[in-house]
Amino acid sequence: MSSTFDTVANIIAETCDIPRDTITPESHAIDDLGIDSLDFLDIAFAIDKAFGIKLPLEQWTQEVNDGKATTEQYFVLKNLCAQIDELVAAKTA
Amino acid sequence: MVDRVVAIDPALKTIHCKGLVPHESSIFEGHFPGYPIMPGVLLVEAMAQTTGWLVLARNRFDKMPFLATVKEAKLRTFVVPGQNLDLFSEILHEGSGFVVAKTHTSLDGKPICSAELTFRVLPWPEGRMKTTVLQVAQEVAFPVGDYVDA
């Protein structure tokens, strides 16, 4: 079974036509991979489907805009994957 | 471009609308001279508006859908003035702040066009917009009372 990171990295590579080997857990989706908000909708759709969850993008955006969180907390891939794992765990709990 | 909302599924996953292609329009003067056909982008717009009514209903008119992505658009045949189109849409996924829908148009049961559309779903950018949309909703027989809190 592939890891959360592998699944997310494959989704990003396929959705945004980014070479898979350039995507690492440390990559920042926006700053390093150049993913814009429109592409991120496609990624969120694919992640939601793959994991059976609903990424709380509105909440995250609000927190970043309000200065309560940084983009790194949600858009560095290892952190994004940790958030996904939490959402999956909450769903199955 | 949507003339009438025919039906919305009670679970709010599907919608059926009708849209009459006008017999006369300045659009047809250039598209094309002597051979009027409905521009494909306007067919996509009609499907987007159909989906928009469904998304508005699901959000009880608290938020507005804005078209963000058009995928897999297929325009299968010419549409000419006077044709009365059946417009259908089905929500595939509701994310946080976005919706993905599958939509298609038919004429007398024959497929005309189809696409997968993504919308951003955002708070109303300004109040007059919602007022106007609610007015249009009445005009297209949208069951406003079922989806807007008094």
gemmi code that builds the backbone of each chain (N, CA, C; Angstrom):
import gemmi

chains = {
    "A": [
        ("MET", (0.852, -1.192, 0.000), (0.000, 0.000, 0.000), (0.889, 1.244, 0.000)),
        ("SER", (0.594, 2.169, -0.868), (1.453, 3.352, -0.961), (1.189, 4.296, 0.207)),
        ("SER", (2.205, 5.089, 0.535), (2.070, 6.019, 1.645), (1.230, 7.211, 1.225)),
        ("THR", (0.801, 7.962, 2.234), (0.043, 9.180, 1.929), (0.867, 10.093, 1.037)),
        ("PHE", (2.150, 10.227, 1.359), (2.978, 11.114, 0.547), (3.050, 10.638, -0.897)),
        ("ASP", (3.253, 9.346, -1.104), (3.332, 8.847, -2.481), (2.054, 9.145, -3.258)),
        ("THR", (0.938, 8.928, -2.595), (-0.342, 9.184, -3.267), (-0.475, 10.662, -3.626)),
        ("VAL", (-0.147, 11.525, -2.658), (-0.280, 12.971, -2.897), (0.705, 13.426, -3.970)),
        ("ALA", (1.928, 12.941, -3.884), (2.938, 13.342, -4.871), (2.536, 12.890, -6.277)),
        ("ASN", (1.984, 11.693, -6.372), (1.533, 11.212, -7.685), (0.380, 12.067, -8.220)),
        ("ILE", (-0.509, 12.448, -7.329), (-1.632, 13.309, -7.746), (-1.094, 14.644, -8.258)),
        ("ILE", (-0.159, 15.229, -7.528), (0.397, 16.526, -7.941), (1.131, 16.394, -9.277)),
        ("ALA", (1.919, 15.336, -9.396), (2.682, 15.146, -10.638), (1.745, 15.022, -11.835)),
        ("GLU", (0.674, 14.255, -11.645), (-0.239, 14.030, -12.762), (-1.092, 15.263, -13.046)),
        ("THR", (-1.553, 15.894, -11.994), (-2.467, 17.038, -12.166), (-1.752, 18.254, -12.745)),
        ("CYS", (-0.532, 18.489, -12.268), (0.166, 19.728, -12.636), (1.316, 19.496, -13.608)),
        ("ASP", (1.468, 18.274, -14.067), (2.542, 17.961, -15.018), (3.908, 18.359, -14.455)),
        ("ILE", (4.127, 18.002, -13.212), (5.413, 18.263, -12.550), (6.156, 16.929, -12.449)),
        ("PRO", (7.443, 16.902, -12.806), (8.186, 15.631, -12.703), (8.104, 15.068, -11.279)),
        ("ARG", (7.733, 13.812, -11.194), (7.514, 13.192, -9.877), (8.759, 13.252, -9.001)),
        ("ASP", (9.936, 13.117, -9.612), (11.154, 13.054, -8.795), (11.556, 14.417, -8.223)),
        ("THR", (10.882, 15.474, -8.631), (11.179, 16.792, -8.055), (10.293, 17.099, -6.842)),
        ("ILE", (9.348, 16.210, -6.574), (8.403, 16.447, -5.475), (8.876, 15.681, -4.244)),
        ("THR", (9.166, 16.411, -3.180), (9.659, 15.785, -1.946), (8.757, 16.162, -0.777)),
        ("PRO", (8.920, 15.469, 0.345), (8.107, 15.837, 1.518), (8.351, 17.271, 1.979)),
        ("GLU", (9.531, 17.805, 1.654), (9.844, 19.168, 2.074), (9.320, 20.222, 1.103)),
        ("SER", (8.823, 19.799, -0.044), (8.376, 20.758, -1.062), (7.188, 21.574, -0.558)),
        ("HIS", (7.254, 22.871, -0.826), (6.112, 23.748, -0.561), (5.302, 23.801, -1.855)),
        ("ALA", (4.040, 23.427, -1.748), (3.224, 23.305, -2.964), (3.193, 24.601, -3.769)),
        ("ILE", (3.152, 25.720, -3.077), (3.034, 27.012, -3.766), (4.420, 27.557, -4.107)),
        ("ASP", (5.272, 27.670, -3.099), (6.554, 28.362, -3.292), (7.550, 27.532, -4.101)),
        ("ASP", (7.571, 26.217, -3.882), (8.568, 25.373, -4.563), (8.027, 24.765, -5.860)),
        ("LEU", (6.778, 24.332, -5.828), (6.230, 23.623, -6.993), (5.427, 24.537, -7.912)),
        ("GLY", (5.169, 25.758, -7.448), (4.493, 26.730, -8.315), (3.037, 26.400, -8.588)),
        ("ILE", (2.422, 25.676, -7.670), (1.015, 25.317, -7.864), (0.148, 26.522, -7.509)),
        ("ASP", (-0.734, 26.906, -8.427), (-1.605, 28.051, -8.129), (-2.937, 27.562, -7.560)),
        ("SER", (-3.765, 28.517, -7.187), (-4.996, 28.152, -6.484), (-5.932, 27.340, -7.379)),
        ("LEU", (-5.897, 27.610, -8.674), (-6.784, 26.861, -9.572), (-6.335, 25.405, -9.682)),
        ("ASP", (-5.034, 25.217, -9.846), (-4.529, 23.844, -9.885), (-4.791, 23.135, -8.553)),
        ("PHE", (-4.729, 23.919, -7.474), (-4.930, 23.272, -6.172), (-6.363, 22.763, -6.013)),
        ("LEU", (-7.312, 23.368, -6.721), (-8.682, 22.833, -6.692), (-8.708, 21.417, -7.264)),
        ("ASP", (-7.997, 21.236, -8.375), (-7.926, 19.892, -8.973), (-7.247, 18.909, -8.024)),
        ("ILE", (-6.177, 19.385, -7.372), (-5.461, 18.517, -6.440), (-6.355, 18.166, -5.249)),
        ("ALA", (-7.046, 19.163, -4.734), (-7.938, 18.913, -3.594), (-9.037, 17.925, -3.979)),
        ("PHE", (-9.570, 18.071, -5.189), (-10.599, 17.143, -5.668), (-10.049, 15.723, -5.693)),
        ("ALA", (-8.843, 15.581, -6.234), (-8.242, 14.242, -6.335), (-7.913, 13.682, -4.948)),
        ("ILE", (-7.416, 14.524, -4.052), (-7.103, 14.052, -2.687), (-8.388, 13.659, -1.963)),
        ("ASP", (-9.415, 14.504, -2.075), (-10.699, 14.188, -1.432), (-11.190, 12.813, -1.892)),
        ("LYS", (-11.102, 12.579, -3.204), (-11.580, 11.304, -3.754), (-10.711, 10.136, -3.293)),
        ("ALA", (-9.393, 10.350, -3.338), (-8.472, 9.246, -3.029), (-8.582, 8.802, -1.578)),
        ("PHE", (-8.807, 9.762, -0.686), (-8.806, 9.435, 0.744), (-10.202, 9.441, 1.371)),
        ("GLY", (-11.206, 9.823, 0.592), (-12.566, 9.860, 1.143), (-12.742, 10.906, 2.213)),
        ("ILE", (-12.095, 12.031, 2.024), (-12.160, 13.121, 3.015), (-12.555, 14.416, 2.319)),
        ("LYS", (-12.614, 15.477, 3.097), (-12.875, 16.807, 2.541), (-11.844, 17.749, 3.141)),
        ("LEU", (-10.817, 18.056, 2.372), (-9.792, 18.981, 2.873), (-10.457, 20.306, 3.242)),
        ("PRO", (-10.225, 20.807, 4.438), (-10.898, 22.055, 4.850), (-10.196, 23.303, 4.309)),
        ("LEU", (-10.209, 23.442, 2.997), (-9.455, 24.533, 2.365), (-9.933, 25.908, 2.809)),
        ("GLU", (-11.233, 26.055, 2.964), (-11.747, 27.378, 3.374), (-11.220, 27.750, 4.755)),
        ("GLN", (-11.237, 26.774, 5.653), (-10.741, 27.031, 7.017), (-9.259, 27.360, 6.993)),
        ("TRP", (-8.496, 26.598, 6.226), (-7.055, 26.847, 6.161), (-6.759, 28.233, 5.590)),
        ("THR", (-7.473, 28.565, 4.528), (-7.258, 29.876, 3.907), (-7.572, 30.997, 4.891)),
        ("GLN", (-8.670, 30.811, 5.618), (-9.064, 31.827, 6.599), (-7.993, 31.975, 7.678)),
        ("GLU", (-7.489, 30.848, 8.155), (-6.461, 30.888, 9.204), (-5.196, 31.589, 8.718)),
        ("VAL", (-4.813, 31.310, 7.479), (-3.620, 31.961, 6.925), (-3.870, 33.456, 6.762)),
        ("ASN", (-5.050, 33.798, 6.230), (-5.369, 35.212, 6.027), (-5.449, 35.981, 7.341)),
        ("ASP", (-5.891, 35.288, 8.388), (-6.013, 35.936, 9.704), (-4.695, 35.933, 10.475)),
        ("GLY", (-3.661, 35.330, 9.899), (-2.366, 35.281, 10.585), (-2.301, 34.247, 11.690)),
        ("LYS", (-3.292, 33.344, 11.728), (-3.322, 32.318, 12.774), (-2.537, 31.074, 12.370)),
        ("ALA", (-2.169, 30.994, 11.108), (-1.379, 29.864, 10.613), (-0.518, 30.361, 9.459)),
        ("THR", (0.501, 29.582, 9.152), (1.353, 29.918, 8.008), (1.027, 28.975, 6.859)),
        ("THR", (1.385, 29.373, 5.668), (1.143, 28.483, 4.527), (1.955, 27.197, 4.685)),
        ("GLU", (3.119, 27.288, 5.353), (3.944, 26.092, 5.545), (3.173, 25.003, 6.301)),
        ("GLN", (2.329, 25.395, 7.224), (1.608, 24.413, 8.036), (0.694, 23.528, 7.180)),
        ("TYR", (0.240, 24.068, 6.080), (-0.727, 23.322, 5.273), (-0.200, 22.939, 3.891)),
        ("PHE", (0.795, 23.679, 3.401), (1.177, 23.466, 2.004), (2.578, 22.903, 1.806)),
        ("VAL", (3.359, 22.743, 2.880), (4.548, 21.892, 2.768), (4.018, 20.455, 2.794)),
        ("LEU", (4.456, 19.648, 1.856), (3.759, 18.379, 1.613), (3.751, 17.440, 2.808)),
        ("LYS", (4.837, 17.409, 3.578), (4.819, 16.510, 4.732), (3.753, 16.963, 5.741)),
        ("ASN", (3.550, 18.264, 5.829), (2.512, 18.771, 6.727), (1.116, 18.527, 6.156)),
        ("LEU", (1.005, 18.708, 4.848), (-0.274, 18.420, 4.189), (-0.645, 16.954, 4.394)),
        ("CYS", (0.344, 16.076, 4.248), (0.083, 14.637, 4.423), (-0.311, 14.318, 5.864)),
        ("ALA", (0.312, 15.007, 6.814), (-0.055, 14.796, 8.217), (-1.505, 15.223, 8.449)),
        ("GLN", (-1.897, 16.324, 7.817), (-3.290, 16.778, 7.939), (-4.240, 15.747, 7.332)),
        ("ILE", (-3.844, 15.198, 6.186), (-4.677, 14.175, 5.538), (-4.816, 12.959, 6.449)),
        ("ASP", (-3.697, 12.528, 7.013), (-3.744, 11.361, 7.905), (-4.675, 11.610, 9.093)),
        ("GLU", (-4.650, 12.817, 9.612), (-5.533, 13.152, 10.736), (-7.001, 13.090, 10.311)),
        ("LEU", (-7.275, 13.623, 9.127), (-8.659, 13.616, 8.641), (-9.140, 12.189, 8.388)),
        ("VAL", (-8.255, 11.361, 7.844), (-8.617, 9.954, 7.595), (-8.867, 9.245, 8.930)),
        ("ALA", (-7.997, 9.500, 9.900), (-8.162, 8.863, 11.218), (-9.459, 9.310, 11.880)),
        ("ALA", (-9.767, 10.596, 11.744), (-11.000, 11.112, 12.359), (-12.225, 10.488, 11.707)),
        ("LYS", (-12.122, 10.238, 10.412), (-13.249, 9.652, 9.687), (-13.504, 8.213, 10.115)),
        ("THR", (-12.423, 7.492, 10.371), (-12.571, 6.069, 10.695), (-12.724, 5.816, 12.190)),
        ("ALA", (-12.556, 6.869, 12.986), (-12.630, 6.693, 14.452), (-14.059, 6.378, 14.884)),
    ],
    "B": [
        ("MET", (-29.459, 32.314, -20.020), (-29.524, 31.271, -21.038), (-30.362, 30.087, -20.571)),
        ("VAL", (-30.647, 30.056, -19.285), (-31.589, 29.063, -18.768), (-32.952, 29.728, -18.694)),
        ("ASP", (-33.932, 29.161, -19.370), (-35.267, 29.759, -19.366), (-36.138, 29.250, -18.229)),
        ("ARG", (-35.905, 27.996, -17.859), (-36.806, 27.419, -16.860), (-36.118, 26.272, -16.127)),
        ("VAL", (-36.289, 26.263, -14.827), (-35.847, 25.110, -14.041), (-36.998, 24.107, -14.041)),
        ("VAL", (-36.738, 22.942, -14.598), (-37.782, 21.927, -14.712), (-37.868, 21.098, -13.435)),
        ("ALA", (-36.719, 20.674, -12.925), (-36.724, 19.808, -11.747), (-35.375, 19.856, -11.037)),
        ("ILE", (-35.455, 19.839, -9.733), (-34.253, 19.670, -8.919), (-34.483, 18.445, -8.062)),
        ("ASP", (-33.528, 17.548, -8.075), (-33.633, 16.346, -7.267), (-33.713, 16.718, -5.788)),
        ("PRO", (-34.603, 16.072, -5.028), (-34.735, 16.411, -3.611), (-33.419, 16.316, -2.841)),
        ("ALA", (-32.555, 15.406, -3.264), (-31.258, 15.289, -2.590), (-30.277, 16.343, -3.097)),
        ("LEU", (-30.741, 17.149, -4.046), (-29.950, 18.260, -4.583), (-28.645, 17.832, -5.234)),
        ("LYS", (-28.699, 16.701, -5.886), (-27.506, 16.275, -6.619), (-27.665, 16.500, -8.116)),
        ("THR", (-28.914, 16.636, -8.578), (-29.134, 16.790, -10.021), (-30.147, 17.892, -10.293)),
        ("ILE", (-30.046, 18.430, -11.506), (-30.996, 19.466, -11.927), (-31.264, 19.289, -13.416)),
        ("HIS", (-32.464, 19.696, -13.822), (-32.853, 19.683, -15.240), (-33.458, 21.041, -15.557)),
        ("CYS", (-32.922, 21.685, -16.563), (-33.432, 22.987, -16.994), (-33.734, 22.953, -18.487)),
        ("LYS", (-34.491, 23.940, -18.938), (-34.733, 24.122, -20.364), (-34.137, 25.450, -20.802)),
        ("GLY", (-33.634, 25.457, -22.012), (-33.078, 26.682, -22.569), (-33.404, 26.781, -24.048)),
        ("LEU", (-34.163, 27.820, -24.399), (-34.537, 28.009, -25.809), (-33.486, 28.878, -26.498)),
        ("VAL", (-32.943, 28.368, -27.572), (-32.007, 29.165, -28.374), (-32.827, 30.212, -29.122)),
        ("PRO", (-32.520, 31.492, -28.941), (-33.369, 32.529, -29.560), (-33.394, 32.406, -31.081)),
        ("HIS", (-34.559, 32.779, -31.642), (-34.681, 32.739, -33.103), (-33.816, 33.811, -33.748)),
        ("GLU", (-33.694, 34.932, -33.036), (-32.879, 36.018, -33.587), (-31.962, 36.561, -32.503)),
        ("SER", (-30.740, 36.819, -32.879), (-29.775, 37.397, -31.953), (-28.630, 37.978, -32.778)),
        ("SER", (-28.055, 39.060, -32.260), (-26.907, 39.662, -32.969), (-25.729, 38.692, -33.020)),
        ("ILE", (-25.735, 37.732, -32.107), (-24.657, 36.734, -32.113), (-24.609, 35.986, -33.445)),
        ("PHE", (-25.796, 35.741, -33.993), (-25.847, 34.938, -35.219), (-25.412, 35.716, -36.464)),
        ("GLU", (-25.318, 37.027, -36.320), (-24.886, 37.819, -37.485), (-23.455, 37.454, -37.882)),
        ("GLY", (-22.661, 37.167, -36.862), (-21.281, 36.825, -37.181), (-20.960, 35.353, -37.012)),
        ("HIS", (-21.899, 34.605, -36.455), (-21.625, 33.212, -36.130), (-22.757, 32.326, -36.611)),
        ("PHE", (-22.902, 32.070, -37.940), (-22.036, 32.613, -38.976), (-22.929, 33.282, -40.015)),
        ("PRO", (-22.411, 34.210, -40.798), (-23.246, 34.882, -41.787), (-23.918, 33.877, -42.730)),
        ("GLY", (-25.249, 33.897, -42.698), (-26.000, 32.999, -43.569), (-26.128, 31.580, -43.045)),
        ("TYR", (-25.452, 31.291, -41.930), (-25.503, 29.935, -41.373), (-25.426, 30.029, -39.846)),
        ("PRO", (-26.520, 30.454, -39.223), (-26.484, 30.714, -37.767), (-26.394, 29.433, -36.946)),
        ("ILE", (-25.384, 29.340, -36.117), (-25.311, 28.249, -35.136), (-24.875, 28.829, -33.791)),
        ("MET", (-25.323, 28.174, -32.745), (-25.025, 28.617, -31.375), (-23.533, 28.409, -31.102)),
        ("PRO", (-22.819, 29.474, -30.682), (-21.395, 29.284, -30.358), (-21.210, 28.265, -29.234)),
        ("GLY", (-20.195, 27.442, -29.382), (-19.951, 26.404, -28.382), (-19.717, 26.961, -26.990)),
        ("VAL", (-19.061, 28.112, -26.892), (-18.794, 28.672, -25.561), (-20.104, 29.040, -24.862)),
        ("LEU", (-21.120, 29.387, -25.657), (-22.400, 29.725, -25.032), (-23.137, 28.459, -24.578)),
        ("LEU", (-22.905, 27.360, -25.269), (-23.459, 26.095, -24.783), (-22.821, 25.716, -23.452)),
        ("VAL", (-21.515, 25.941, -23.355), (-20.825, 25.682, -22.085), (-21.382, 26.611, -21.012)),
        ("GLU", (-21.613, 27.876, -21.375), (-22.166, 28.830, -20.419), (-23.553, 28.377, -19.939)),
        ("ALA", (-24.361, 27.873, -20.869), (-25.694, 27.398, -20.487), (-25.594, 26.241, -19.487)),
        ("MET", (-24.638, 25.353, -19.724), (-24.457, 24.234, -18.786), (-23.914, 24.736, -17.452)),
        ("ALA", (-23.077, 25.775, -17.502), (-22.543, 26.345, -16.256), (-23.665, 27.009, -15.457)),
        ("GLN", (-24.554, 27.720, -16.155), (-25.664, 28.365, -15.439), (-26.600, 27.320, -14.832)),
        ("THR", (-26.828, 26.256, -15.570), (-27.664, 25.167, -15.038), (-27.059, 24.624, -13.744)),
        ("THR", (-25.765, 24.357, -13.802), (-25.075, 23.851, -12.609), (-25.111, 24.890, -11.497)),
        ("GLY", (-24.996, 26.148, -11.895), (-25.016, 27.224, -10.900), (-26.282, 27.231, -10.068)),
        ("TRP", (-27.427, 26.998, -10.719), (-28.682, 26.965, -9.948), (-28.665, 25.831, -8.924)),
        ("LEU", (-28.081, 24.717, -9.326), (-28.009, 23.577, -8.402), (-27.107, 23.898, -7.211)),
        ("VAL", (-25.981, 24.508, -7.492), (-25.045, 24.846, -6.401), (-25.664, 25.906, -5.485)),
        ("LEU", (-26.356, 26.867, -6.074), (-27.043, 27.869, -5.254), (-28.051, 27.202, -4.321)),
        ("ALA", (-28.790, 26.238, -4.856), (-29.774, 25.546, -4.027), (-29.095, 24.807, -2.883)),
        ("ARG", (-28.007, 24.131, -3.204), (-27.319, 23.350, -2.167), (-26.766, 24.244, -1.063)),
        ("ASN", (-26.459, 25.466, -1.421), (-25.920, 26.405, -0.427), (-26.993, 27.365, 0.094)),
        ("ARG", (-28.235, 27.074, -0.256), (-29.361, 27.901, 0.173), (-29.112, 29.379, -0.102)),
        ("PHE", (-28.488, 29.639, -1.236), (-28.219, 31.001, -1.712), (-27.325, 31.797, -0.758)),
        ("ASP", (-26.599, 31.104, 0.096), (-25.674, 31.800, 0.998), (-24.337, 32.092, 0.322)),
        ("LYS", (-24.033, 31.353, -0.735), (-22.777, 31.549, -1.454), (-23.045, 31.482, -2.955)),
        ("MET", (-22.102, 32.021, -3.705), (-22.258, 32.110, -5.161), (-21.209, 31.243, -5.854)),
        ("PRO", (-21.620, 30.415, -6.816), (-20.630, 29.644, -7.580), (-20.054, 30.469, -8.739)),
        ("PHE", (-18.757, 30.372, -8.917), (-18.075, 31.037, -10.028), (-17.328, 29.970, -10.834)),
        ("LEU", (-17.576, 29.954, -12.130), (-16.948, 28.947, -12.988), (-15.432, 29.102, -12.961)),
        ("ALA", (-14.733, 27.996, -12.708), (-13.270, 28.046, -12.597), (-12.576, 27.189, -13.662)),
        ("THR", (-13.141, 26.035, -13.951), (-12.477, 25.123, -14.888), (-13.511, 24.443, -15.779)),
        ("VAL", (-13.169, 24.326, -17.049), (-13.986, 23.557, -18.008), (-13.112, 22.430, -18.523)),
        ("LYS", (-13.568, 21.217, -18.300), (-12.792, 20.058, -18.748), (-13.651, 19.173, -19.642)),
        ("GLU", (-12.970, 18.490, -20.512), (-13.623, 17.460, -21.327), (-14.863, 17.999, -22.028)),
        ("ALA", (-14.773, 19.245, -22.470), (-15.927, 19.803, -23.189), (-16.023, 19.154, -24.567)),
        ("LYS", (-17.195, 18.621, -24.849), (-17.432, 17.991, -26.149), (-18.668, 18.622, -26.772)),
        ("LEU", (-18.488, 19.157, -27.980), (-19.585, 19.801, -28.702), (-19.900, 18.916, -29.898)),
        ("ARG", (-20.961, 18.145, -29.764), (-21.153, 17.025, -30.682), (-21.860, 17.388, -31.977)),
        ("THR", (-22.720, 18.396, -31.895), (-23.478, 18.718, -33.109), (-23.858, 20.192, -33.108)),
        ("PHE", (-24.252, 20.700, -34.242), (-24.633, 22.107, -34.343), (-25.963, 22.338, -33.636)),
        ("VAL", (-26.059, 23.499, -33.016), (-27.310, 23.937, -32.399), (-27.752, 25.193, -33.135)),
        ("VAL", (-28.995, 25.204, -33.563), (-29.461, 26.301, -34.416), (-30.594, 27.063, -33.713)),
        ("PRO", (-30.874, 28.284, -34.189), (-31.937, 29.092, -33.565), (-33.262, 28.345, -33.485)),
        ("GLY", (-33.949, 28.547, -32.350), (-35.271, 27.965, -32.171), (-35.283, 26.614, -31.494)),
        ("GLN", (-34.141, 26.019, -31.293), (-34.127, 24.704, -30.641), (-34.272, 24.867, -29.128)),
        ("ASN", (-35.016, 23.964, -28.544), (-35.293, 24.027, -27.102), (-34.483, 22.930, -26.404)),
        ("LEU", (-33.453, 23.343, -25.727), (-32.478, 22.390, -25.198), (-32.847, 21.907, -23.801)),
        ("ASP", (-32.500, 20.679, -23.538), (-32.588, 20.127, -22.187), (-31.189, 20.169, -21.580)),
        ("LEU", (-31.087, 20.839, -20.441), (-29.798, 21.039, -19.776), (-29.805, 20.272, -18.457)),
        ("PHE", (-28.802, 19.445, -18.284), (-28.743, 18.604, -17.083), (-27.402, 18.802, -16.380)),
        ("SER", (-27.422, 18.683, -15.073), (-26.164, 18.710, -14.335), (-26.266, 17.826, -13.100)),
        ("GLU", (-25.120, 17.264, -12.762), (-25.060, 16.384, -11.592), (-23.775, 16.701, -10.827)),
        ("ILE", (-23.898, 16.883, -9.535), (-22.712, 17.179, -8.731), (-21.915, 15.902, -8.487)),
        ("LEU", (-20.647, 15.959, -8.835), (-19.758, 14.818, -8.613), (-19.088, 14.903, -7.249)),
        ("HIS", (-18.759, 16.127, -6.849), (-18.021, 16.285, -5.591), (-18.201, 17.693, -5.046)),
        ("GLU", (-18.428, 17.760, -3.741), (-18.466, 19.054, -3.060), (-17.272, 19.129, -2.136)),
        ("GLY", (-16.332, 19.962, -2.487), (-15.188, 20.162, -1.615), (-15.397, 21.376, -0.736)),
        ("SER", (-14.334, 21.765, -0.075), (-14.391, 22.955, 0.765), (-14.129, 24.170, -0.115)),
        ("GLY", (-15.206, 24.884, -0.463), (-15.069, 26.063, -1.299), (-15.059, 25.790, -2.777)),
        ("PHE", (-15.364, 24.559, -3.171), (-15.452, 24.270, -4.605), (-16.406, 23.106, -4.853)),
        ("VAL", (-16.884, 23.052, -6.086), (-17.795, 21.994, -6.510), (-17.362, 21.515, -7.890)),
        ("VAL", (-17.434, 20.205, -8.101), (-17.164, 19.624, -9.416), (-18.458, 18.970, -9.893)),
        ("ALA", (-18.824, 19.251, -11.136), (-20.086, 18.725, -11.664), (-19.900, 18.175, -13.067)),
        ("LYS", (-20.738, 17.200, -13.361), (-20.796, 16.649, -14.719), (-22.081, 17.168, -15.347)),
        ("THR", (-21.974, 17.726, -16.538), (-23.152, 18.355, -17.128), (-23.270, 17.967, -18.601)),
        ("HIS", (-24.514, 17.913, -19.067), (-24.700, 17.625, -20.484), (-25.987, 18.267, -20.989)),
        ("THR", (-26.046, 18.398, -22.290), (-27.202, 18.990, -22.958), (-27.714, 18.003, -24.004)),
        ("SER", (-29.026, 17.943, -24.120), (-29.589, 17.076, -25.152), (-30.742, 17.786, -25.858)),
        ("LEU", (-31.092, 17.267, -27.015), (-32.224, 17.781, -27.787), (-33.018, 16.574, -28.251)),
        ("ASP", (-34.251, 16.497, -27.783), (-35.094, 15.339, -28.099), (-34.376, 14.033, -27.759)),
        ("GLY", (-33.664, 14.054, -26.660), (-32.980, 12.851, -26.196), (-31.632, 12.586, -26.821)),
        ("LYS", (-31.277, 13.376, -27.815), (-29.986, 13.153, -28.475), (-28.916, 14.052, -27.847)),
        ("PRO", (-27.740, 13.483, -27.586), (-26.699, 14.284, -26.929), (-26.194, 15.411, -27.821)),
        ("ILE", (-26.064, 16.589, -27.206), (-25.588, 17.774, -27.919), (-24.167, 18.134, -27.477)),
        ("CYS", (-23.996, 18.216, -26.174), (-22.676, 18.587, -25.657), (-22.574, 18.153, -24.194)),
        ("SER", (-21.341, 18.135, -23.691), (-21.117, 17.728, -22.306), (-19.800, 18.318, -21.823)),
        ("ALA", (-19.635, 18.353, -20.519), (-18.390, 18.880, -19.950), (-18.348, 18.537, -18.470)),
        ("GLU", (-17.135, 18.615, -17.928), (-16.983, 18.566, -16.468), (-16.563, 19.963, -16.023)),
        ("LEU", (-17.304, 20.512, -15.079), (-17.082, 21.894, -14.666), (-16.694, 21.962, -13.195)),
        ("THR", (-15.763, 22.847, -12.883), (-15.417, 23.121, -11.491), (-15.766, 24.567, -11.188)),
        ("PHE", (-16.370, 24.766, -10.027), (-16.741, 26.107, -9.577), (-16.074, 26.403, -8.241)),
        ("ARG", (-15.598, 27.616, -8.090), (-15.303, 28.108, -6.750), (-16.635, 28.541, -6.149)),
        ("VAL", (-16.830, 28.255, -4.882), (-18.065, 28.656, -4.210), (-17.674, 29.634, -3.109)),
        ("LEU", (-18.053, 30.891, -3.318), (-17.538, 31.980, -2.477), (-18.674, 32.797, -1.875)),
        ("PRO", (-18.388, 33.500, -0.799), (-19.384, 34.443, -0.280), (-19.731, 35.471, -1.360)),
        ("TRP", (-20.961, 35.970, -1.305), (-21.376, 36.973, -2.292), (-20.417, 38.154, -2.235)),
        ("PRO", (-19.857, 38.558, -3.365), (-18.928, 39.675, -3.349), (-19.598, 41.005, -3.002)),
        ("GLU", (-20.891, 41.091, -3.309), (-21.638, 42.274, -2.882), (-23.136, 41.997, -2.927)),
        ("GLY", (-23.866, 42.714, -2.093), (-25.260, 42.378, -1.827), (-26.181, 42.451, -3.026)),
        ("ARG", (-25.971, 43.426, -3.903), (-26.878, 43.585, -5.040), (-26.877, 42.367, -5.945)),
        ("MET", (-25.737, 41.700, -5.978), (-25.613, 40.527, -6.835), (-26.601, 39.440, -6.397)),
        ("LYS", (-26.660, 39.224, -5.104), (-27.593, 38.210, -4.594), (-29.030, 38.609, -4.894)),
        ("THR", (-29.340, 39.873, -4.721), (-30.693, 40.349, -4.998), (-31.067, 40.084, -6.448)),
        ("THR", (-30.142, 40.391, -7.335), (-30.399, 40.188, -8.761), (-30.583, 38.710, -9.085)),
        ("VAL", (-29.721, 37.882, -8.511), (-29.817, 36.439, -8.770), (-31.160, 35.894, -8.272)),
        ("LEU", (-31.610, 36.384, -7.124), (-32.905, 35.929, -6.608), (-34.042, 36.369, -7.517)),
        ("GLN", (-33.916, 37.553, -8.108), (-34.939, 38.002, -9.054), (-34.966, 37.104, -10.292)),
        ("VAL", (-33.778, 36.795, -10.789), (-33.705, 35.919, -11.969), (-34.251, 34.532, -11.621)),
        ("ALA", (-33.985, 34.092, -10.398), (-34.483, 32.780, -9.966), (-36.000, 32.704, -10.112)),
        ("GLN", (-36.682, 33.783, -9.727), (-38.145, 33.812, -9.877), (-38.528, 33.704, -11.345)),
        ("GLU", (-37.772, 34.387, -12.194), (-38.103, 34.428, -13.621), (-37.952, 33.054, -14.284)),
        ("VAL", (-37.037, 32.238, -13.777), (-36.811, 30.921, -14.396), (-37.513, 29.802, -13.622)),
        ("ALA", (-38.479, 30.196, -12.791), (-39.298, 29.225, -12.055), (-38.480, 28.377, -11.097)),
        ("PHE", (-37.409, 28.959, -10.593), (-36.642, 28.261, -9.558), (-37.475, 28.297, -8.262)),
        ("PRO", (-37.599, 27.171, -7.570), (-38.421, 27.158, -6.350), (-37.717, 27.851, -5.179)),
        ("VAL", (-37.655, 29.169, -5.296), (-36.860, 29.951, -4.337), (-37.294, 29.705, -2.890)),
        ("GLY", (-38.606, 29.630, -2.704), (-39.111, 29.488, -1.347), (-38.606, 28.245, -0.623)),
        ("ASP", (-38.226, 27.247, -1.399), (-37.749, 26.004, -0.782), (-36.303, 26.126, -0.303)),
        ("TYR", (-35.604, 27.136, -0.809), (-34.159, 27.176, -0.563), (-33.665, 28.477, 0.043)),
        ("VAL", (-34.544, 29.405, 0.265), (-34.124, 30.676, 0.869), (-34.916, 30.868, 2.142)),
        ("ASP", (-34.198, 31.090, 3.230), (-34.861, 31.295, 4.508), (-35.614, 32.624, 4.487)),
        ("ALA", (-36.823, 32.571, 4.988), (-37.657, 33.790, 4.995), (-37.064, 34.836, 5.930)),
    ],
}
model = gemmi.Model(1)
for chain_id, residues in chains.items():
    chain = gemmi.Chain(chain_id)
    for i, (resn, *xyz) in enumerate(residues, 1):
        res = gemmi.Residue()
        res.name, res.seqid = resn, gemmi.SeqId(i, " ")
        for name, pos in zip(("N", "CA", "C"), xyz):
            atom = gemmi.Atom()
            atom.name, atom.element = name, gemmi.Element(name[0])
            atom.pos, atom.b_iso = gemmi.Position(*pos), 0.0
            res.add_atom(atom)
        chain.add_residue(res)
    model.add_chain(chain)
structure = gemmi.Structure()
structure.add_model(model)
structure.setup_entities()
